[in-house]
Amino acid sequence: MNQKAKKGGIMRNLPRTFWLANMMEFFERGAYYGMNAVLAVYLVDHLEFSVESVGFLQGFVYALTYIMPIAGGALAERLGYRKMLLVAFSLLTIGYFVAGNVTSYGIIFLFLLIMATGSGLFKPIITGTVARTTTKETSGFGFGLYYWCINLGAFISPFIVNILKGISWNYVFLNSAAWCFLMLIPTTFFYKDPDMPKSTKSAKQVASEALTVLGNSRFMLMILVYSCFWILYFQMFGSILWYLRDFINRAAVTEWMSGIPLLKIFKFDAEFVTIINAGTIILLVLIVSRVCKNLKPLPVMATGIIIGSLGFVVLAFTQGPWMFILGIAVFSMGEMTAHPKYYSYVGLVAPKDNVAVYMGYAFLYGVIGSLFGSNFGAMMYKKILVPVIPTQEAVNAGLPLSPNTMAQVKFFWMIFAVLGIFCVVGMLLYNKFLAEDTPKTNRSAWKIMLGVYFVLAAAGIYFFIQSLFLAEQIQWKILVQALIMLAMGGGGIKLSLKKKR
């Protein structure tokens, strides 16, 4: 009774702006995950783009959503949260609407980047609002509700998409645009900027902090190792969806759902990957959080990554829809176990005199994970699985996969499972030899990252030459990828050598 009264008191003491911010989070995440739950299938099946071109597009779009919060947070602090919310929701609405009403690859790419810009600008505003409208006593409840709204939006919206895409694919994008457009109303008339000190950070100072973080080899090495796990995560928006479409007979699950009143109007399809992921987290996150609450970050992270990797092992032996669902659920359990403790671990390994700044760049794992994960998954799917896709008649009949096809399927998914184990081993080695902030560990990390940057730069040079001079015509996609490698490698080398001096 006392616990209920205490929670009721917390809820009454939270201001209207707090509740509005969480409502906006629910709608924005619903728009984002609703569209992205089926984007890879829409672009390949409906518009007939190649899986590699879709992986290329997704890599850029998802990476931008992780990069933009750097600028978004700084702009919101200087210009005001409400003004930037209006900008963010306007960009989101335009991006979703236009992307769903054109068929040109270049124009879709452009407007999905506009959508990603809006999403990236939006993120730090809501977390900032929650932080500034809660107190030490209410912050636990406040951020718990915030994370719950994220997953609730990701859980509910794909159900709506499941119905809308059966009418018209355009309605999927219109749905996301409408969710964001609606949020312009409370932003305009009801949202008020929370009390906060006036920002004194100049653009030059923000850039200086970014260079400091990016130039810290020990921190960037940790980000690089952990991002391997997120290469697995981003398969949920690409290769896993294509695998469900091409290899799994979904009729048994659809038939089972037809016997449940609340589910009988739905068909088991690509968007259920996101539903399973978010639903698993909603169901189990409180239990997992309670079990892991007082445990050290690294063992919990390692356990979570191993569980997530086991999800891909399940996929490697999957021929039916129920095993497929189990694989996604197991990965989701790993994700919800590992990721919350990651931020605690960042706080432990970041330089003690600048922890807050480094925490603001902890999300860089998503840039690397999405940029490489989306491209790598699409490329491997094209090379390994596309040649052995069974006929749709064989899939619909529920015929078992041939031994050769099953061997390729196992090989494909085990690549990601092994990558997850590599991530665990890398994190354990990092923790043993490089976690402490000492001259020796910083020097060792500097050598490792310098080597990584040289490899990236060399690969960039190779692919640059190949795309321009070794092909019959210019390979634009490879050229852009080469330029990214050159920028990351060359920039990393410059920062590393500058740090040494």
C-alpha positions in Angstrom: 0.0 0.0 0.0 2.8 2.4 0.9 4.6 1.5 -2.3 1.5 2.3 -4.4 1.0 5.6 -2.5 4.6 6.5 -3.1 4.3 5.8 -6.8 1.1 7.8 -7.0 2.8 10.7 -5.3 5.6 10.6 -7.8 3.2 10.7 -10.7 1.3 13.6 -9.3 4.5 15.6 -8.7 5.7 15.3 -12.3 4.9 18.3 -14.5 2.8 18.3 -17.7 5.9 18.8 -19.8 7.2 15.5 -18.6 4.1 13.6 -19.7 4.0 15.4 -23.0 7.7 14.5 -23.7 6.9 10.8 -23.1 3.9 10.9 -25.3 6.0 12.5 -28.1 8.6 9.7 -27.6 5.9 7.1 -28.0 4.6 8.7 -31.2 8.1 9.3 -32.7 9.3 5.8 -32.0 6.1 4.4 -33.3 6.6 6.3 -36.5 10.2 5.2 -36.8 9.9 1.5 -36.0 6.6 1.2 -37.9 8.3 2.2 -41.1 11.7 0.6 -40.5 10.0 -2.7 -39.6 9.2 -3.2 -43.3 11.5 -0.7 -45.1 14.0 -3.4 -46.4 11.2 -5.6 -47.8 9.4 -2.6 -49.4 12.5 -1.4 -51.2 13.4 -4.8 -52.5 10.0 -6.3 -53.2 7.9 -3.3 -54.2 10.5 -1.0 -55.8 12.9 -3.8 -56.9 16.1 -2.3 -55.6 18.9 -4.7 -55.0 19.6 -5.9 -51.4 23.1 -4.4 -51.6 21.7 -0.9 -52.5 19.2 -1.2 -49.7 21.9 -2.1 -47.2 23.9 0.9 -48.4 20.9 3.2 -47.9 20.0 1.8 -44.5 23.6 2.1 -43.3 23.7 5.8 -44.0 20.2 6.5 -42.7 20.6 4.7 -39.4 24.1 6.0 -38.8 22.8 9.6 -39.2 20.2 9.0 -36.5 23.1 8.3 -34.1 25.4 11.2 -35.3 22.8 14.0 -35.3 22.2 14.0 -31.5 25.6 15.7 -31.1 24.4 18.7 -33.0 20.8 18.3 -31.8 21.7 18.6 -28.2 23.9 21.6 -28.7 21.2 23.4 -30.8 18.4 22.6 -28.3 20.5 24.0 -25.4 21.1 27.3 -27.3 17.8 27.8 -29.2 15.3 26.1 -26.9 13.7 22.7 -26.8 10.4 23.8 -28.2 11.8 25.4 -31.3 13.9 22.4 -32.0 11.0 20.0 -31.5 9.1 22.0 -34.1 12.0 21.6 -36.5 12.4 17.9 -35.7 8.8 17.0 -36.2 8.6 19.0 -39.4 11.6 17.2 -40.9 10.2 13.8 -39.8 6.8 14.5 -41.3 8.3 15.7 -44.6 10.8 12.9 -44.8 8.3 10.1 -44.2 5.7 11.5 -46.5 7.9 12.1 -49.5 9.9 8.9 -49.2 6.6 6.9 -49.4 5.3 8.8 -52.5 8.3 8.6 -54.8 10.0 5.6 -56.5 13.4 7.1 -57.4 16.3 5.6 -55.3 18.1 8.9 -55.0 15.0 10.8 -53.9 14.0 8.2 -51.4 17.5 8.2 -50.0 17.5 12.0 -49.7 14.2 12.1 -47.8 15.0 9.2 -45.5 18.2 11.2 -44.6 15.9 14.2 -43.9 13.8 11.9 -41.7 17.0 10.6 -39.9 18.0 14.2 -39.3 14.7 14.9 -37.6 15.0 11.8 -35.6 18.5 12.6 -34.5 17.5 16.2 -33.5 14.6 14.8 -31.5 16.4 12.3 -29.3 18.4 14.6 -27.0 15.5 17.0 -26.5 13.3 14.3 -25.0 16.1 12.8 -22.8 16.9 16.4 -21.8 13.3 17.1 -20.9 12.9 14.0 -18.8 16.2 14.8 -17.0 15.1 18.4 -16.3 11.6 17.6 -15.2 12.5 14.9 -12.7 14.3 15.0 -9.4 16.7 12.6 -7.7 13.7 10.9 -6.2 11.6 10.7 -9.5 14.3 10.2 -12.1 14.3 6.4 -11.8 10.5 6.3 -12.5 10.9 9.0 -15.2 13.5 7.3 -17.3 11.8 3.9 -16.7 8.7 5.3 -18.3 10.7 6.9 -21.1 12.3 3.6 -22.1 8.9 1.9 -21.7 7.4 4.4 -24.2 10.1 3.6 -26.7 9.4 -0.1 -26.7 5.6 0.4 -26.5 5.7 2.6 -29.7 7.9 -0.1 -31.4 5.5 -2.8 -30.3 2.1 -1.2 -31.3 3.0 0.6 -34.5 4.0 -2.5 -36.6 0.6 -4.1 -35.9 -1.0 -1.1 -37.7 1.6 -1.4 -40.5 0.6 -5.0 -40.9 -2.9 -3.9 -41.9 -2.0 -0.8 -43.8 0.5 -2.4 -46.2 -2.2 -4.8 -47.3 -4.1 -1.8 -48.5 -1.2 0.2 -49.9 2.5 0.6 -49.2 2.1 4.3 -49.3 -0.1 4.2 -46.2 2.8 2.8 -44.2 4.8 6.0 -44.8 1.7 8.2 -44.5 1.0 6.5 -41.1 4.5 7.5 -39.9 4.2 11.0 -41.3 0.8 11.4 -39.6 2.2 10.3 -36.2 4.8 12.9 -36.4 2.6 15.6 -37.8 0.1 15.1 -34.9 2.9 15.9 -32.5 3.3 19.4 -33.9 0.0 20.2 -32.1 1.0 19.6 -28.5 4.5 21.0 -29.3 2.9 24.3 -30.5 0.2 24.8 -27.9 1.2 22.9 -24.8 4.9 22.1 -24.5 7.0 24.5 -22.5 10.7 24.5 -22.2 11.8 23.1 -18.8 13.9 25.3 -16.5 17.5 25.0 -17.5 20.7 27.1 -17.3 21.5 29.1 -20.4 24.0 27.2 -22.5 27.5 28.7 -22.5 29.0 26.2 -25.0 30.0 27.7 -28.3 30.1 25.7 -31.5 33.9 25.7 -31.2 33.7 24.2 -27.8 31.4 21.4 -28.9 33.7 20.7 -31.8 36.7 20.7 -29.5 34.9 18.2 -27.2 34.1 15.9 -30.1 37.7 15.9 -31.3 38.9 15.1 -27.7 36.6 12.1 -27.6 37.4 10.9 -31.1 41.1 11.3 -30.4 41.0 9.2 -27.3 42.1 5.8 -28.6 41.3 3.9 -25.5 37.7 5.1 -25.6 37.3 4.6 -29.3 38.7 1.1 -29.1 36.0 0.2 -26.5 33.3 1.7 -28.9 34.7 -0.3 -31.8 34.7 -3.6 -29.9 31.2 -3.1 -28.5 29.8 -2.0 -31.9 30.4 -5.6 -33.2 27.3 -6.6 -31.2 25.3 -3.9 -32.9 26.2 -5.3 -36.3 24.0 -8.3 -35.1 21.2 -5.9 -34.0 21.0 -4.1 -37.4 20.3 -7.4 -39.1 16.8 -7.1 -37.7 16.1 -4.4 -40.2 17.6 -6.2 -43.2 18.9 -9.7 -43.6 16.5 -11.2 -41.0 13.5 -9.7 -42.8 14.6 -11.1 -46.2 15.3 -14.5 -44.6 11.8 -14.6 -43.2 10.4 -13.8 -46.6 12.6 -16.2 -48.7 13.0 -19.2 -46.4 10.3 -19.5 -43.8 6.7 -20.7 -44.3 4.7 -18.3 -42.1 1.3 -19.9 -42.5 1.4 -21.9 -39.2 1.8 -18.8 -37.1 -0.9 -16.9 -39.1 -3.2 -19.8 -38.6 -2.5 -19.9 -34.8 -3.1 -16.1 -34.6 -6.5 -16.6 -36.3 -7.7 -18.4 -33.3 -7.0 -15.5 -31.0 -9.5 -12.7 -31.1 -7.1 -9.8 -30.8 -4.7 -11.3 -33.4 -6.9 -12.9 -36.0 -6.9 -9.8 -38.3 -3.1 -10.0 -38.6 -0.8 -12.0 -40.8 2.7 -13.1 -39.6 5.2 -11.2 -41.7 8.3 -9.0 -41.6 7.0 -6.4 -39.1 6.6 -9.1 -36.5 10.3 -9.2 -36.1 10.1 -5.7 -34.5 7.0 -6.7 -32.5 8.8 -9.8 -31.1 11.8 -7.7 -30.2 9.9 -4.9 -28.5 7.4 -7.3 -26.9 10.1 -9.5 -25.4 11.7 -6.4 -23.8 8.4 -5.1 -22.5 7.6 -8.4 -20.9 11.0 -9.2 -19.4 12.9 -5.9 -18.9 11.7 -5.4 -15.3 12.8 -8.9 -14.3 16.1 -8.6 -16.1 16.8 -5.2 -14.6 16.0 -6.4 -11.1 18.3 -9.5 -11.4 21.2 -7.4 -12.9 20.7 -4.3 -10.8 23.6 -4.8 -8.3 25.9 -6.8 -10.6 29.1 -5.5 -12.2 28.6 -4.1 -15.7 31.1 -6.2 -17.7 29.9 -9.7 -16.6 26.3 -8.7 -17.3 27.3 -7.3 -20.7 29.2 -10.4 -21.6 26.3 -12.6 -20.6 23.9 -10.5 -22.7 26.1 -10.6 -25.8 26.5 -14.4 -25.5 22.7 -14.8 -25.2 22.2 -12.5 -28.2 24.7 -14.5 -30.2 22.8 -17.7 -29.2 19.8 -16.1 -30.9 21.7 -16.2 -34.2 22.7 -19.8 -33.5 19.0 -20.6 -33.3 18.4 -18.9 -36.6 21.2 -21.0 -38.1 19.1 -24.1 -37.4 15.8 -22.6 -38.3 13.5 -24.0 -40.9 10.1 -23.2 -39.3 8.4 -20.1 -38.0 8.4 -21.0 -34.3 12.1 -21.5 -34.2 12.5 -18.2 -36.1 10.4 -16.5 -33.4 12.5 -18.1 -30.7 15.7 -16.9 -32.3 14.5 -13.3 -32.3 13.2 -13.5 -28.7 16.6 -15.0 -27.5 18.5 -12.2 -29.2 16.1 -9.6 -27.7 16.8 -11.1 -24.2 20.5 -10.7 -24.9 20.0 -7.1 -26.0 18.0 -6.0 -23.0 20.6 -7.7 -20.7 23.7 -6.2 -22.2 22.8 -2.7 -23.3 21.7 -1.0 -20.1 24.9 -2.0 -18.4 26.9 -0.6 -21.3 26.3 2.9 -20.1 27.5 2.0 -16.6 30.6 0.5 -18.1 31.3 3.7 -20.1 31.2 5.7 -16.9 33.8 3.4 -15.4 36.3 3.5 -18.3 35.9 7.2 -19.4 38.6 9.7 -18.1 37.4 10.6 -14.6 37.8 14.3 -15.1 35.5 14.3 -18.2 33.0 11.5 -17.7 29.9 13.6 -18.6 31.4 14.6 -22.0 32.3 11.0 -22.9 28.9 9.7 -21.8 27.5 12.1 -24.4 29.3 10.2 -27.1 28.6 6.6 -25.8 26.1 6.2 -28.7 28.8 6.0 -31.3 28.5 2.2 -31.2 25.3 2.8 -33.3 27.2 4.7 -36.0 29.7 1.9 -36.6 27.2 -0.9 -36.0 24.7 0.5 -38.5 27.1 1.7 -41.1 29.0 -1.6 -41.3 26.2 -3.9 -40.1 23.6 -2.9 -42.8 26.1 -3.1 -45.6 27.8 -6.3 -44.4 24.5 -8.1 -43.9 23.2 -7.2 -47.3 26.4 -8.1 -49.0 26.7 -11.5 -47.3 23.0 -12.2 -47.9 23.5 -11.6 -51.7 26.6 -13.8 -51.9 25.6 -16.6 -49.6 21.8 -17.0 -49.4 20.4 -15.4 -52.6 21.9 -18.2 -54.8 20.1 -20.9 -52.7 16.7 -19.3 -52.2 14.1 -22.1 -52.6 11.1 -21.6 -54.9 8.1 -19.8 -53.3 6.0 -22.9 -54.0 8.5 -25.1 -52.0 8.4 -22.6 -49.1 4.6 -22.3 -49.1 4.4 -26.1 -49.1 6.6 -26.3 -46.0 9.2 -28.6 -47.7 12.4 -29.0 -45.8 15.5 -27.1 -47.1 18.0 -29.1 -49.2 21.2 -30.1 -47.4 23.2 -27.6 -49.5 20.7 -24.8 -48.8 20.7 -25.6 -45.0 24.5 -25.6 -45.0 24.5 -22.1 -46.5 21.9 -20.9 -44.0 24.0 -22.2 -41.1 27.1 -20.6 -42.5 25.4 -17.3 -42.9 23.9 -17.0 -39.4 27.0 -18.5 -37.7 29.1 -15.6 -39.1 27.1 -13.3 -36.9 27.1 -15.6 -33.9 30.9 -15.8 -34.1 31.0 -12.0 -34.5 29.1 -11.8 -31.2 31.6 -14.2 -29.5 34.4 -12.1 -30.9 32.8 -9.1 -29.3 32.7 -10.8 -25.9 36.3 -11.9 -26.1 37.3 -8.4 -27.2 35.4 -6.8 -24.3 37.0 -9.2 -21.8 40.5 -8.5 -23.1 39.9 -4.8 -23.2 38.7 -4.9 -19.6 41.7 -6.9 -18.5 44.4 -4.9 -20.3 43.0 -1.4 -21.2 40.1 -0.4 -19.0 42.2 1.6 -16.6 43.1 5.1 -17.6 46.9 5.1 -17.4 49.7 6.2 -19.7 50.6 2.6 -20.5 47.0 1.6 -21.4 46.5 4.7 -23.5 49.7 4.1 -25.3 48.7 0.4 -26.1 45.2 1.5 -27.3 46.8 4.2 -29.4 48.9 1.6 -31.2 45.9 -0.7 -31.8 43.7 2.1 -33.1 46.4 3.5 -35.3 46.7 0.1 -36.9 42.9 0.0 -37.4 42.9 3.4 -39.0 45.7 2.4 -41.4 43.8 -0.7 -42.4 40.7 1.4 -43.1 42.6 3.9 -45.1 44.4 1.2 -47.1 41.0 -0.5 -47.8 39.6 2.9 -48.8 42.4 3.4 -51.3 42.0 -0.1 -52.8 38.2 0.3 -53.3 38.6 3.9 -54.6 41.0 2.6 -57.3 38.7 -0.4 -58.0 35.6 1.7 -58.4 37.2 4.3 -60.7 39.8 2.4 -62.8 39.3 -1.4 -62.5 35.6 -1.5 -63.5 34.0 -1.0 -66.9 32.0 1.9 -65.5 32.3 3.9 -62.3 30.9 2.0 -59.3 29.3 4.8 -57.4 28.2 2.8 -54.3 31.7 1.4 -53.9 33.2 4.8 -54.5 31.2 6.3 -51.7 32.1 3.5 -49.4 35.7 4.0 -50.3 35.5 7.7 -49.5 34.0 6.9 -46.1 36.8 4.4 -45.3 39.3 7.0 -46.4 37.7 9.7 -44.2 37.5 7.5 -41.2 40.9 6.0 -41.6 42.7 9.2 -42.7 40.9 11.2 -40.0 41.7 8.7 -37.4 45.4 8.7 -38.4 45.5 12.5 -38.2 43.9 12.6 -34.8 46.1 9.8 -33.5 49.3 11.4 -34.6 48.1 14.8 -33.3 47.4 13.1 -29.9 50.9 11.6 -29.9 52.5 15.0 -30.3 
